[in-house]
Amino acid sequence: MYEWLKVLHVLAIISWMAAMLYLPRLFVYHVEAPKGSAQSETFKVMERRLAKAIMTPAMIVAWATGLWLAWQAGFFRSGWFHGKLLLVVALSGVHGMLVARLRAFAEDRNDKSGVWYRVLNEVPTLLMIGIVILVIVKPF
């Protein structure tokens, strides 16, 4: 059972990260679309579906399976796991920020630039790199 849950965990992480990397890119293009245009309305649908059908469910599955796996393996006593958990909490915070930005676009009240979203797009990547290093190398 442990190995199958690990498979589910990894698949959820891949899905979560794909969405976390794609949504800010959609925002970059959405910024350039005139408010109320057909293009803007299409972006709203794409963003909402990505968040509701992939990003949020994948995050929930990643958290649920990850905590269960960590408990089963006794990782809560490991320093590397504490570091990983901190970075996953930060990644979840970015997730929340993306959902808030999605709402701003949905209500036509976005106040951020394309450059801001390009920078934001790098944050999940940096967190992912740190998480992978901690999981694989277990430096402490």
The first five atom37 places (N, CA, C, CB, O) and aatype in JSON, in Angstrom:
{
  "aatype": [12, 18, 6, 17, 10, 11, 19, 10, 8, 19, 10, 0, 9, 9, 15, 17, 12, 0, 0, 12, 10, 18, 10, 14, 1, 10, 13, 19, 18, 8, 19, 6, 0, 14, 11, 7, 15, 0, 5, 15, 6, 16, 13, 11, 19, 12, 6, 1, 1, 10, 0, 11, 0, 9, 12, 16, 14, 0, 12, 9, 19, 0, 17, 0, 16, 7, 10, 17, 10, 0, 17, 5, 0, 7, 13, 13, 1, 15, 7, 17, 13, 8, 7, 11, 10, 10, 10, 19, 19, 0, 10, 15, 7, 19, 8, 7, 12, 10, 19, 0, 1, 10, 1, 0, 13, 0, 6, 3, 1, 2, 3, 11, 15, 7, 19, 17, 18, 1, 19, 10, 2, 6, 19, 14, 16, 10, 10, 12, 9, 7, 9, 19, 9, 10, 19, 9, 19, 11, 14, 13],
  "atom_mask": [
    [1, 1, 1, 1, 1],
    [1, 1, 1, 1, 1],
    [1, 1, 1, 1, 1],
    [1, 1, 1, 1, 1],
    [1, 1, 1, 1, 1],
    [1, 1, 1, 1, 1],
    [1, 1, 1, 1, 1],
    [1, 1, 1, 1, 1],
    [1, 1, 1, 1, 1],
    [1, 1, 1, 1, 1],
    [1, 1, 1, 1, 1],
    [1, 1, 1, 1, 1],
    [1, 1, 1, 1, 1],
    [1, 1, 1, 1, 1],
    [1, 1, 1, 1, 1],
    [1, 1, 1, 1, 1],
    [1, 1, 1, 1, 1],
    [1, 1, 1, 1, 1],
    [1, 1, 1, 1, 1],
    [1, 1, 1, 1, 1],
    [1, 1, 1, 1, 1],
    [1, 1, 1, 1, 1],
    [1, 1, 1, 1, 1],
    [1, 1, 1, 1, 1],
    [1, 1, 1, 1, 1],
    [1, 1, 1, 1, 1],
    [1, 1, 1, 1, 1],
    [1, 1, 1, 1, 1],
    [1, 1, 1, 1, 1],
    [1, 1, 1, 1, 1],
    [1, 1, 1, 1, 1],
    [1, 1, 1, 1, 1],
    [1, 1, 1, 1, 1],
    [1, 1, 1, 1, 1],
    [1, 1, 1, 1, 1],
    [1, 1, 1, 0, 1],
    [1, 1, 1, 1, 1],
    [1, 1, 1, 1, 1],
    [1, 1, 1, 1, 1],
    [1, 1, 1, 1, 1],
    [1, 1, 1, 1, 1],
    [1, 1, 1, 1, 1],
    [1, 1, 1, 1, 1],
    [1, 1, 1, 1, 1],
    [1, 1, 1, 1, 1],
    [1, 1, 1, 1, 1],
    [1, 1, 1, 1, 1],
    [1, 1, 1, 1, 1],
    [1, 1, 1, 1, 1],
    [1, 1, 1, 1, 1],
    [1, 1, 1, 1, 1],
    [1, 1, 1, 1, 1],
    [1, 1, 1, 1, 1],
    [1, 1, 1, 1, 1],
    [1, 1, 1, 1, 1],
    [1, 1, 1, 1, 1],
    [1, 1, 1, 1, 1],
    [1, 1, 1, 1, 1],
    [1, 1, 1, 1, 1],
    [1, 1, 1, 1, 1],
    [1, 1, 1, 1, 1],
    [1, 1, 1, 1, 1],
    [1, 1, 1, 1, 1],
    [1, 1, 1, 1, 1],
    [1, 1, 1, 1, 1],
    [1, 1, 1, 0, 1],
    [1, 1, 1, 1, 1],
    [1, 1, 1, 1, 1],
    [1, 1, 1, 1, 1],
    [1, 1, 1, 1, 1],
    [1, 1, 1, 1, 1],
    [1, 1, 1, 1, 1],
    [1, 1, 1, 1, 1],
    [1, 1, 1, 0, 1],
    [1, 1, 1, 1, 1],
    [1, 1, 1, 1, 1],
    [1, 1, 1, 1, 1],
    [1, 1, 1, 1, 1],
    [1, 1, 1, 0, 1],
    [1, 1, 1, 1, 1],
    [1, 1, 1, 1, 1],
    [1, 1, 1, 1, 1],
    [1, 1, 1, 0, 1],
    [1, 1, 1, 1, 1],
    [1, 1, 1, 1, 1],
    [1, 1, 1, 1, 1],
    [1, 1, 1, 1, 1],
    [1, 1, 1, 1, 1],
    [1, 1, 1, 1, 1],
    [1, 1, 1, 1, 1],
    [1, 1, 1, 1, 1],
    [1, 1, 1, 1, 1],
    [1, 1, 1, 0, 1],
    [1, 1, 1, 1, 1],
    [1, 1, 1, 1, 1],
    [1, 1, 1, 0, 1],
    [1, 1, 1, 1, 1],
    [1, 1, 1, 1, 1],
    [1, 1, 1, 1, 1],
    [1, 1, 1, 1, 1],
    [1, 1, 1, 1, 1],
    [1, 1, 1, 1, 1],
    [1, 1, 1, 1, 1],
    [1, 1, 1, 1, 1],
    [1, 1, 1, 1, 1],
    [1, 1, 1, 1, 1],
    [1, 1, 1, 1, 1],
    [1, 1, 1, 1, 1],
    [1, 1, 1, 1, 1],
    [1, 1, 1, 1, 1],
    [1, 1, 1, 1, 1],
    [1, 1, 1, 1, 1],
    [1, 1, 1, 1, 1],
    [1, 1, 1, 0, 1],
    [1, 1, 1, 1, 1],
    [1, 1, 1, 1, 1],
    [1, 1, 1, 1, 1],
    [1, 1, 1, 1, 1],
    [1, 1, 1, 1, 1],
    [1, 1, 1, 1, 1],
    [1, 1, 1, 1, 1],
    [1, 1, 1, 1, 1],
    [1, 1, 1, 1, 1],
    [1, 1, 1, 1, 1],
    [1, 1, 1, 1, 1],
    [1, 1, 1, 1, 1],
    [1, 1, 1, 1, 1],
    [1, 1, 1, 1, 1],
    [1, 1, 1, 1, 1],
    [1, 1, 1, 0, 1],
    [1, 1, 1, 1, 1],
    [1, 1, 1, 1, 1],
    [1, 1, 1, 1, 1],
    [1, 1, 1, 1, 1],
    [1, 1, 1, 1, 1],
    [1, 1, 1, 1, 1],
    [1, 1, 1, 1, 1],
    [1, 1, 1, 1, 1],
    [1, 1, 1, 1, 1],
    [1, 1, 1, 1, 1]
  ],
  "atom_positions": [
    [[0.83, -1.21, 0.0], [0.0, 0.0, 0.0], [0.87, 1.26, 0.0], [-0.94, 0.0, 1.22], [0.54, 2.25, -0.67]],
    [[1.97, 1.23, 0.75], [2.86, 2.39, 0.86], [3.36, 2.81, -0.52], [4.05, 2.07, 1.78], [3.33, 4.0, -0.86]],
    [[3.82, 1.85, -1.32], [4.37, 2.17, -2.64], [3.31, 2.76, -3.56], [4.98, 0.91, -3.28], [3.6, 3.68, -4.33]],
    [[2.08, 2.25, -3.51], [1.0, 2.79, -4.33], [0.63, 4.2, -3.92], [-0.22, 1.89, -4.26], [0.32, 5.04, -4.76]],
    [[0.65, 4.46, -2.63], [0.39, 5.84, -2.18], [1.52, 6.78, -2.58], [0.19, 5.88, -0.65], [1.29, 7.95, -2.87]],
    [[2.74, 6.26, -2.6], [3.86, 7.06, -3.07], [3.69, 7.41, -4.55], [5.19, 6.31, -2.84], [3.98, 8.53, -4.96]],
    [[3.21, 6.45, -5.34], [2.93, 6.71, -6.76], [1.88, 7.81, -6.88], [2.44, 5.42, -7.47], [2.06, 8.76, -7.65]],
    [[0.8, 7.69, -6.13], [-0.26, 8.7, -6.15], [0.29, 10.06, -5.73], [-1.42, 8.28, -5.24], [-0.07, 11.08, -6.31]],
    [[1.14, 10.07, -4.72], [1.75, 11.31, -4.23], [2.58, 11.98, -5.33], [2.64, 11.02, -2.99], [2.46, 13.18, -5.57]],
    [[3.42, 11.21, -5.99], [4.27, 11.76, -7.05], [3.42, 12.27, -8.22], [5.28, 10.7, -7.55], [3.7, 13.33, -8.77]],
    [[2.4, 11.53, -8.6], [1.51, 11.98, -9.67], [0.78, 13.27, -9.29], [0.49, 10.89, -10.02], [0.61, 14.16, -10.12]],
    [[0.36, 13.37, -8.04], [-0.3, 14.59, -7.58], [0.66, 15.77, -7.61], [-0.86, 14.4, -6.16], [0.28, 16.88, -7.99]],
    [[1.9, 15.54, -7.2], [2.89, 16.62, -7.22], [3.16, 17.08, -8.65], [4.21, 16.16, -6.56], [3.25, 18.28, -8.91]],
    [[3.3, 16.14, -9.56], [3.53, 16.51, -10.96], [2.37, 17.35, -11.48], [3.72, 15.24, -11.84], [2.59, 18.37, -12.13]],
    [[1.16, 16.94, -11.19], [-0.02, 17.69, -11.64], [-0.08, 19.07, -10.99], [-1.29, 16.91, -11.33], [-0.37, 20.06, -11.65]],
    [[0.19, 19.13, -9.69], [0.16, 20.4, -8.96], [1.19, 21.36, -9.52], [0.4, 20.17, -7.46], [0.89, 22.53, -9.78]],
    [[2.41, 20.86, -9.71], [3.47, 21.73, -10.22], [3.19, 22.18, -11.65], [4.82, 21.01, -10.16], [3.44, 23.33, -11.99]],
    [[2.66, 21.3, -12.48], [2.34, 21.7, -13.85], [1.36, 22.86, -13.84], [1.75, 20.51, -14.65], [1.52, 23.84, -14.58]],
    [[0.33, 22.75, -13.01], [-0.66, 23.82, -12.92], [-0.06, 25.09, -12.32], [-1.86, 23.37, -12.09], [-0.37, 26.19, -12.77]],
    [[0.78, 24.93, -11.31], [1.4, 26.09, -10.65], [2.35, 26.84, -11.6], [2.17, 25.65, -9.38], [2.57, 28.04, -11.45]],
    [[2.9, 26.13, -12.56], [3.78, 26.77, -13.53], [3.0, 27.34, -14.72], [4.81, 25.76, -14.03], [3.44, 28.32, -15.33]],
    [[1.87, 26.75, -15.04], [1.09, 27.2, -16.18], [0.18, 28.39, -15.86], [0.25, 26.06, -16.71], [0.03, 29.29, -16.69]],
    [[-0.41, 28.41, -14.68], [-1.35, 29.47, -14.34], [-0.72, 30.87, -14.41], [-1.91, 29.23, -12.95], [-1.33, 31.77, -15.0]],
    [[0.45, 31.1, -13.83], [1.04, 32.44, -13.96], [1.35, 32.8, -15.42], [2.33, 32.54, -13.14], [1.29, 33.97, -15.8]],
    [[1.67, 31.8, -16.24], [1.91, 32.05, -17.66], [0.61, 32.51, -18.33], [2.47, 30.79, -18.35], [0.62, 33.41, -19.17]],
    [[-0.5, 31.88, -17.97], [-1.8, 32.35, -18.49], [-2.05, 33.78, -18.06], [-2.95, 31.43, -18.0], [-2.57, 34.58, -18.83]],
    [[-1.69, 34.11, -16.81], [-1.88, 35.48, -16.33], [-1.05, 36.48, -17.15], [-1.49, 35.57, -14.84], [-1.52, 37.59, -17.41]],
    [[0.16, 36.09, -17.54], [1.0, 36.97, -18.36], [0.26, 37.35, -19.63], [2.35, 36.28, -18.71], [0.25, 38.52, -20.03]],
    [[-0.36, 36.38, -20.27], [-1.1, 36.64, -21.51], [-2.43, 37.36, -21.23], [-1.35, 35.32, -22.25], [-2.87, 38.19, -22.02]],
    [[-3.04, 37.03, -20.11], [-4.32, 37.64, -19.76], [-4.16, 39.15, -19.53], [-4.91, 36.96, -18.5], [-5.04, 39.93, -19.88]],
    [[-3.05, 39.55, -18.94], [-2.79, 40.97, -18.68], [-2.89, 41.77, -19.98], [-1.39, 41.16, -18.04], [-3.35, 42.91, -19.99]],
    [[-2.46, 41.16, -21.08], [-2.42, 41.86, -22.36], [-3.78, 41.91, -23.06], [-1.42, 41.2, -23.26], [-3.96, 42.67, -24.01]],
    [[-4.73, 41.1, -22.6], [-6.06, 41.07, -23.24], [-6.92, 42.21, -22.69], [-6.76, 39.7, -23.0], [-6.95, 42.43, -21.47]],
    [[-7.61, 42.93, -23.55], [-8.5, 44.0, -23.06], [-9.61, 43.44, -22.17], [-9.12, 44.77, -24.26], [-10.18, 42.39, -22.47]],
    [[-9.91, 44.14, -21.09], [-10.99, 43.7, -20.19], [-12.3, 43.62, -20.95], [-11.13, 44.67, -18.98], [-12.64, 44.5, -21.75]],
    [[-13.02, 42.54, -20.7], [-14.31, 42.35, -21.33], [-14.24, 41.76, -22.73], [0.0, 0.0, 0.0], [-15.28, 41.43, -23.31]],
    [[-13.04, 41.6, -23.27], [-12.9, 41.05, -24.62], [-13.16, 39.54, -24.61], [-11.5, 41.35, -25.2], [-13.13, 38.91, -23.55]],
    [[-13.4, 38.99, -25.78], [-13.6, 37.53, -25.9], [-12.34, 36.81, -25.43], [-13.95, 37.13, -27.36], [-12.42, 35.76, -24.79]],
    [[-11.2, 37.36, -25.75], [-9.93, 36.75, -25.34], [-9.82, 36.73, -23.81], [-8.73, 37.52, -25.95], [-9.43, 35.71, -23.23]],
    [[-10.15, 37.82, -23.16], [-10.11, 37.89, -21.7], [-11.06, 36.88, -21.08], [-10.45, 39.3, -21.23], [-10.72, 36.21, -20.1]],
    [[-12.24, 36.77, -21.63], [-13.23, 35.82, -21.1], [-12.77, 34.38, -21.29], [-14.6, 36.02, -21.78], [-13.02, 33.53, -20.44]],
    [[-12.09, 34.1, -22.39], [-11.53, 32.76, -22.62], [-10.46, 32.45, -21.58], [-10.94, 32.64, -24.04], [-10.41, 31.35, -21.04]],
    [[-9.59, 33.42, -21.31], [-8.57, 33.21, -20.28], [-9.2, 32.93, -18.92], [-7.64, 34.44, -20.18], [-8.71, 32.08, -18.17]],
    [[-10.27, 33.63, -18.6], [-10.96, 33.41, -17.32], [-11.43, 31.96, -17.19], [-12.16, 34.36, -17.17], [-11.27, 31.35, -16.14]],
    [[-12.0, 31.43, -18.26], [-12.46, 30.03, -18.25], [-11.28, 29.08, -18.09], [-13.25, 29.71, -19.54], [-11.33, 28.15, -17.28]],
    [[-10.23, 29.31, -18.85], [-9.04, 28.44, -18.79], [-8.43, 28.46, -17.38], [-8.0, 28.89, -19.82], [-8.09, 27.41, -16.83]],
    [[-8.3, 29.64, -16.82], [-7.7, 29.79, -15.49], [-8.55, 29.1, -14.41], [-7.52, 31.27, -15.14], [-8.02, 28.39, -13.56]],
    [[-9.85, 29.33, -14.47], [-10.75, 28.72, -13.49], [-10.72, 27.2, -13.57], [-12.18, 29.23, -13.69], [-10.64, 26.53, -12.55]],
    [[-10.78, 26.66, -14.78], [-10.76, 25.21, -14.94], [-9.44, 24.61, -14.49], [-11.02, 24.85, -16.4], [-9.42, 23.55, -13.86]],
    [[-8.35, 25.27, -14.81], [-7.04, 24.78, -14.39], [-6.96, 24.72, -12.86], [-5.92, 25.67, -14.95], [-6.5, 23.73, -12.3]],
    [[-7.41, 25.77, -12.2], [-7.34, 25.83, -10.74], [-8.28, 24.83, -10.08], [-7.65, 27.23, -10.26], [-7.9, 24.13, -9.15]],
    [[-9.51, 24.78, -10.56], [-10.53, 23.95, -9.89], [-10.44, 22.47, -10.25], [-11.92, 24.46, -10.23], [-10.72, 21.62, -9.41]],
    [[-10.04, 22.16, -11.48], [-10.03, 20.76, -11.91], [-8.69, 20.07, -11.71], [-10.43, 20.68, -13.35], [-8.63, 18.85, -11.6]],
    [[-7.61, 20.86, -11.67], [-6.28, 20.23, -11.57], [-5.51, 20.73, -10.35], [-5.47, 20.51, -12.84], [-5.13, 19.94, -9.49]],
    [[-5.27, 22.04, -10.27], [-4.34, 22.57, -9.28], [-4.78, 22.29, -7.84], [-4.18, 24.04, -9.48], [-4.0, 21.74, -7.06]],
    [[-5.99, 22.66, -7.49], [-6.43, 22.48, -6.1], [-6.63, 21.01, -5.74], [-7.72, 23.25, -5.86], [-6.18, 20.6, -4.67]],
    [[-7.3, 20.2, -6.57], [-7.39, 18.78, -6.21], [-6.02, 18.1, -6.1], [-8.23, 18.05, -7.25], [-5.81, 17.27, -5.22]],
    [[-5.09, 18.46, -6.98], [-3.75, 17.87, -6.92], [-3.04, 18.26, -5.62], [-2.91, 18.3, -8.14], [-2.36, 17.44, -5.01]],
    [[-3.2, 19.52, -5.21], [-2.59, 19.95, -3.95], [-3.17, 19.16, -2.77], [-2.81, 21.47, -3.73], [-2.42, 18.72, -1.9]],
    [[-4.46, 18.98, -2.76], [-5.1, 18.24, -1.65], [-4.6, 16.8, -1.61], [-6.64, 18.26, -1.8], [-4.28, 16.29, -0.53]],
    [[-4.52, 16.15, -2.76], [-4.03, 14.77, -2.81], [-2.55, 14.72, -2.41], [-4.22, 14.17, -4.22], [-2.14, 13.81, -1.69]],
    [[-1.76, 15.68, -2.87], [-0.33, 15.71, -2.51], [-0.16, 15.86, -0.99], [0.39, 16.87, -3.24], [0.65, 15.15, -0.39]],
    [[-0.91, 16.76, -0.38], [-0.84, 16.95, 1.06], [-1.29, 15.69, 1.81], [-1.69, 18.15, 1.49], [-0.61, 15.23, 2.73]],
    [[-2.43, 15.15, 1.43], [-2.99, 14.0, 2.14], [-2.05, 12.79, 2.05], [-4.38, 13.64, 1.58], [-1.74, 12.16, 3.06]],
    [[-1.62, 12.48, 0.86], [-0.74, 11.31, 0.71], [0.63, 11.59, 1.32], [-0.58, 10.94, -0.78], [1.24, 10.7, 1.92]],
    [[1.12, 12.81, 1.17], [2.44, 13.14, 1.72], [2.48, 13.03, 3.23], [0.0, 0.0, 0.0], [3.44, 12.49, 3.79]],
    [[1.47, 13.55, 3.89], [1.43, 13.45, 5.36], [1.3, 12.0, 5.81], [0.27, 14.29, 5.93], [1.93, 11.59, 6.78]],
    [[0.48, 11.23, 5.11], [0.32, 9.82, 5.47], [1.63, 9.06, 5.27], [-0.81, 9.17, 4.63], [2.04, 8.28, 6.13]],
    [[2.29, 9.3, 4.13], [3.58, 8.63, 3.86], [4.63, 9.01, 4.9], [4.08, 8.98, 2.45], [5.38, 8.16, 5.38]],
    [[4.68, 10.29, 5.24], [5.66, 10.76, 6.23], [5.4, 10.14, 7.59], [5.62, 12.29, 6.34], [6.34, 9.77, 8.3]],
    [[4.14, 10.03, 7.95], [3.8, 9.4, 9.23], [4.18, 7.93, 9.22], [2.29, 9.55, 9.52], [4.76, 7.43, 10.19]],
    [[3.87, 7.22, 8.14], [4.19, 5.8, 8.03], [5.69, 5.55, 8.08], [3.62, 5.24, 6.75], [6.14, 4.57, 8.68]],
    [[6.46, 6.42, 7.47], [7.92, 6.24, 7.4], [8.65, 6.84, 8.6], [8.45, 6.86, 6.12], [9.86, 6.65, 8.74]],
    [[7.95, 7.56, 9.45], [8.58, 8.17, 10.61], [9.43, 9.39, 10.28], [0.0, 0.0, 0.0], [10.4, 9.68, 10.99]],
    [[9.08, 10.1, 9.21], [9.88, 11.25, 8.78], [9.69, 12.49, 9.64], [9.54, 11.58, 7.36], [10.48, 13.43, 9.54]],
    [[8.67, 12.52, 10.47], [8.42, 13.72, 11.27], [9.55, 14.01, 12.26], [7.12, 13.58, 12.02], [9.6, 15.1, 12.82]],
    [[10.43, 13.06, 12.46], [11.58, 13.26, 13.35], [12.84, 13.65, 12.59], [11.84, 11.99, 14.15], [13.9, 13.82, 13.2]],
    [[12.76, 13.79, 11.28], [13.93, 14.07, 10.44], [14.03, 15.55, 10.11], [13.87, 13.24, 9.15], [13.05, 16.19, 9.74]],
    [[15.24, 16.09, 10.24], [15.47, 17.5, 9.95], [15.17, 17.87, 8.51], [0.0, 0.0, 0.0], [14.57, 18.91, 8.25]],
    [[15.57, 17.02, 7.56], [15.32, 17.31, 6.16], [13.82, 17.43, 5.89], [15.94, 16.23, 5.26], [13.39, 18.24, 5.07]],
    [[13.02, 16.6, 6.59], [11.58, 16.64, 6.38], [10.98, 17.94, 6.9], [10.91, 15.44, 7.06], [10.05, 18.48, 6.3]],
    [[11.51, 18.44, 8.0], [11.03, 19.73, 8.52], [11.28, 20.83, 7.48], [11.74, 20.08, 9.86], [10.43, 21.69, 7.26]],
    [[12.47, 20.79, 6.86], [12.78, 21.75, 5.81], [11.85, 21.6, 4.62], [0.0, 0.0, 0.0], [11.36, 22.59, 4.07]],
    [[11.6, 20.36, 4.22], [10.7, 20.1, 3.1], [9.3, 20.6, 3.44], [10.66, 18.6, 2.76], [8.66, 21.26, 2.62]],
    [[8.84, 20.3, 4.63], [7.51, 20.72, 5.04], [7.37, 22.24, 5.0], [7.2, 20.19, 6.46], [6.34, 22.77, 4.58]],
    [[8.4, 22.94, 5.44], [8.39, 24.4, 5.4], [8.26, 24.9, 3.95], [9.68, 24.97, 6.04], [7.5, 25.83, 3.67]],
    [[9.01, 24.28, 3.03], [8.94, 24.7, 1.63], [7.58, 24.34, 1.01], [10.07, 24.05, 0.83], [7.08, 25.09, 0.17]],
    [[7.0, 23.22, 1.41], [5.68, 22.85, 0.89], [4.61, 23.81, 1.43], [5.33, 21.39, 1.28], [3.66, 24.14, 0.72]],
    [[4.76, 24.25, 2.66], [3.84, 25.26, 3.2], [3.97, 26.55, 2.38], [4.13, 25.54, 4.72], [2.97, 27.19, 2.06]],
    [[5.21, 26.93, 2.05], [5.43, 28.12, 1.22], [4.8, 27.93, -0.17], [6.93, 28.43, 1.09], [4.19, 28.85, -0.71]],
    [[4.96, 26.73, -0.74], [4.36, 26.44, -2.04], [2.83, 26.53, -1.96], [4.78, 25.04, -2.52], [2.19, 27.01, -2.9]],
    [[2.28, 26.08, -0.87], [0.83, 26.19, -0.66], [0.41, 27.66, -0.54], [0.4, 25.42, 0.6], [-0.68, 28.03, -0.99]],
    [[1.26, 28.47, 0.05], [1.0, 29.91, 0.11], [0.99, 30.54, -1.27], [0.0, 0.0, 0.0], [0.15, 31.39, -1.56]],
    [[1.92, 30.12, -2.13], [1.93, 30.6, -3.52], [0.65, 30.15, -4.22], [3.18, 30.09, -4.28], [0.05, 30.9, -4.99]],
    [[0.23, 28.92, -3.95], [-1.03, 28.41, -4.5], [-2.18, 29.36, -4.12], [-1.31, 26.97, -3.98], [-2.98, 29.75, -4.97]],
    [[-2.24, 29.71, -2.86], [-3.29, 30.64, -2.39], [-3.2, 31.99, -3.07], [0.0, 0.0, 0.0], [-4.22, 32.59, -3.41]],
    [[-1.98, 32.47, -3.28], [-1.8, 33.75, -3.96], [-2.28, 33.66, -5.41], [-0.32, 34.18, -3.91], [-2.9, 34.59, -5.92]],
    [[-1.99, 32.54, -6.06], [-2.46, 32.37, -7.44], [-3.98, 32.34, -7.52], [-1.88, 31.08, -8.04], [-4.57, 32.91, -8.43]],
    [[-4.61, 31.68, -6.56], [-6.08, 31.64, -6.53], [-6.63, 33.05, -6.31], [-6.58, 30.68, -5.41], [-7.63, 33.43, -6.92]],
    [[-5.98, 33.82, -5.44], [-6.42, 35.21, -5.22], [-6.27, 36.04, -6.5], [-5.61, 35.85, -4.06], [-7.14, 36.86, -6.81]],
    [[-5.18, 35.83, -7.23], [-4.98, 36.56, -8.48], [-6.01, 36.12, -9.53], [-3.54, 36.34, -9.02], [-6.47, 36.94, -10.33]],
    [[-6.36, 34.84, -9.52], [-7.39, 34.33, -10.41], [-8.71, 35.05, -10.16], [-7.56, 32.79, -10.23], [-9.41, 35.44, -11.09]],
    [[-9.03, 35.23, -8.89], [-10.27, 35.94, -8.53], [-10.22, 37.39, -9.01], [-10.5, 35.89, -7.0], [-11.22, 37.93, -9.48]],
    [[-9.04, 38.01, -8.88], [-8.91, 39.39, -9.34], [-9.16, 39.48, -10.85], [-7.5, 39.95, -9.0], [-9.86, 40.39, -11.31]],
    [[-8.59, 38.56, -11.6], [-8.85, 38.55, -13.04], [-10.32, 38.29, -13.33], [-7.98, 37.49, -13.74], [-10.91, 38.94, -14.2]],
    [[-10.93, 37.36, -12.61], [-12.34, 37.01, -12.84], [-13.25, 38.21, -12.62], [-12.76, 35.86, -11.91], [-14.3, 38.34, -13.26]],
    [[-12.84, 39.1, -11.71], [-13.63, 40.29, -11.39], [-13.12, 41.53, -12.13], [-13.6, 40.55, -9.89], [-13.53, 42.66, -11.83]],
    [[-12.23, 41.33, -13.09], [-11.64, 42.43, -13.89], [-11.0, 43.49, -13.01], [-12.7, 43.07, -14.77], [-11.13, 44.69, -13.29]],
    [[-10.32, 43.07, -11.97], [-9.64, 44.05, -11.11], [-8.16, 43.71, -10.9], [-10.35, 44.12, -9.75], [-7.58, 44.05, -9.87]],
    [[-7.56, 43.06, -11.89], [-6.13, 42.78, -11.8], [-5.35, 44.09, -11.78], [-5.67, 41.9, -12.99], [-5.62, 44.99, -12.57]],
    [[-4.39, 44.18, -10.87], [-3.56, 45.38, -10.77], [-2.07, 45.07, -10.89], [-3.83, 46.1, -9.46], [-1.24, 45.91, -10.54]],
    [[-1.74, 43.89, -11.39], [-0.34, 43.48, -11.54], [0.03, 43.46, -13.02], [-0.09, 42.07, -10.9], [-0.83, 43.33, -13.89]],
    [[1.33, 43.61, -13.28], [1.83, 43.64, -14.66], [2.25, 42.24, -15.12], [3.01, 44.62, -14.78], [2.37, 41.31, -14.33]],
    [[2.48, 42.13, -16.41], [2.99, 40.89, -16.96], [4.35, 40.53, -16.38], [0.0, 0.0, 0.0], [4.64, 39.36, -16.16]],
    [[5.17, 41.53, -16.13], [6.5, 41.29, -15.53], [6.34, 40.7, -14.13], [7.33, 42.61, -15.46], [7.08, 39.78, -13.76]],
    [[5.38, 41.21, -13.37], [5.14, 40.69, -12.02], [4.8, 39.21, -12.08], [4.01, 41.48, -11.33], [5.28, 38.42, -11.27]],
    [[3.95, 38.85, -13.05], [3.56, 37.44, -13.18], [4.71, 36.58, -13.69], [2.36, 37.31, -14.11], [4.8, 35.41, -13.34]],
    [[5.59, 37.15, -14.52], [6.76, 36.4, -14.97], [7.69, 36.08, -13.8], [7.53, 37.2, -16.06], [8.23, 34.98, -13.72]],
    [[7.87, 37.03, -12.91], [8.69, 36.8, -11.71], [8.0, 35.78, -10.8], [8.94, 38.12, -10.95], [8.65, 34.86, -10.3]],
    [[6.71, 35.96, -10.58], [5.95, 35.02, -9.74], [6.04, 33.6, -10.3], [4.48, 35.46, -9.65], [6.04, 32.64, -9.53]],
    [[6.1, 33.47, -11.61], [6.18, 32.16, -12.25], [7.43, 31.39, -11.83], [6.16, 32.32, -13.75], [7.44, 30.16, -11.91]],
    [[8.47, 32.07, -11.4], [9.72, 31.41, -11.01], [9.69, 30.9, -9.57], [10.88, 32.36, -11.18], [10.47, 30.01, -9.23]],
    [[8.82, 31.44, -8.74], [8.79, 31.06, -7.32], [8.48, 29.57, -7.12], [7.75, 31.9, -6.59], [9.2, 28.92, -6.36]],
    [[7.44, 29.01, -7.76], [7.21, 27.57, -7.58], [8.4, 26.72, -8.03], [5.97, 27.14, -8.34], [8.69, 25.68, -7.43]],
    [[9.08, 27.16, -9.09], [10.25, 26.41, -9.57], [11.34, 26.38, -8.51], [10.79, 27.04, -10.87], [11.92, 25.33, -8.24]],
    [[11.62, 27.51, -7.9], [12.67, 27.57, -6.87], [12.29, 26.73, -5.66], [12.91, 29.03, -6.44], [13.13, 26.02, -5.1]],
    [[11.03, 26.8, -5.26], [10.57, 25.97, -4.13], [10.67, 24.49, -4.46], [9.12, 26.34, -3.74], [11.08, 23.69, -3.63]],
    [[10.29, 24.12, -5.69], [10.37, 22.74, -6.12], [11.81, 22.23, -6.09], [9.79, 22.58, -7.52], [12.06, 21.1, -5.65]],
    [[12.74, 23.03, -6.54], [14.15, 22.64, -6.52], [14.59, 22.36, -5.1], [15.04, 23.74, -7.15], [15.24, 21.35, -4.83]],
    [[14.25, 23.25, -4.18], [14.6, 23.03, -2.78], [13.98, 21.77, -2.22], [0.0, 0.0, 0.0], [14.64, 21.02, -1.5]],
    [[12.72, 21.53, -2.53], [12.02, 20.34, -2.03], [12.68, 19.07, -2.56], [10.54, 20.38, -2.43], [12.92, 18.13, -1.8]],
    [[12.96, 19.05, -3.85], [13.58, 17.85, -4.45], [14.95, 17.59, -3.84], [13.69, 18.01, -5.98], [15.29, 16.45, -3.56]],
    [[15.73, 18.63, -3.64], [17.06, 18.46, -3.02], [16.92, 17.87, -1.62], [17.82, 19.82, -2.95], [17.63, 16.94, -1.26]],
    [[15.99, 18.4, -0.84], [15.81, 17.89, 0.52], [15.35, 16.44, 0.53], [14.8, 18.75, 1.27], [15.81, 15.65, 1.36]],
    [[14.47, 16.07, -0.38], [13.95, 14.7, -0.42], [15.01, 13.71, -0.9], [12.73, 14.63, -1.32], [15.13, 12.62, -0.34]],
    [[15.76, 14.07, -1.91], [16.73, 13.15, -2.49], [18.04, 13.11, -1.71], [17.01, 13.53, -3.93], [18.54, 12.04, -1.39]],
    [[18.59, 14.28, -1.39], [19.92, 14.35, -0.74], [19.81, 14.17, 0.77], [20.6, 15.7, -1.05], [20.72, 13.62, 1.4]],
    [[18.71, 14.62, 1.37], [18.52, 14.59, 2.82], [19.78, 15.11, 3.53], [18.19, 13.14, 3.3], [20.44, 14.38, 4.27]],
    [[20.09, 16.4, 3.31], [21.35, 16.94, 3.8], [21.46, 17.07, 5.33], [21.56, 18.27, 3.21], [22.56, 17.25, 5.85]],
    [[20.36, 16.97, 6.01], [20.41, 17.05, 7.49], [19.25, 16.3, 8.08], [20.4, 18.52, 7.99], [19.1, 16.23, 9.3]]
  ]
}
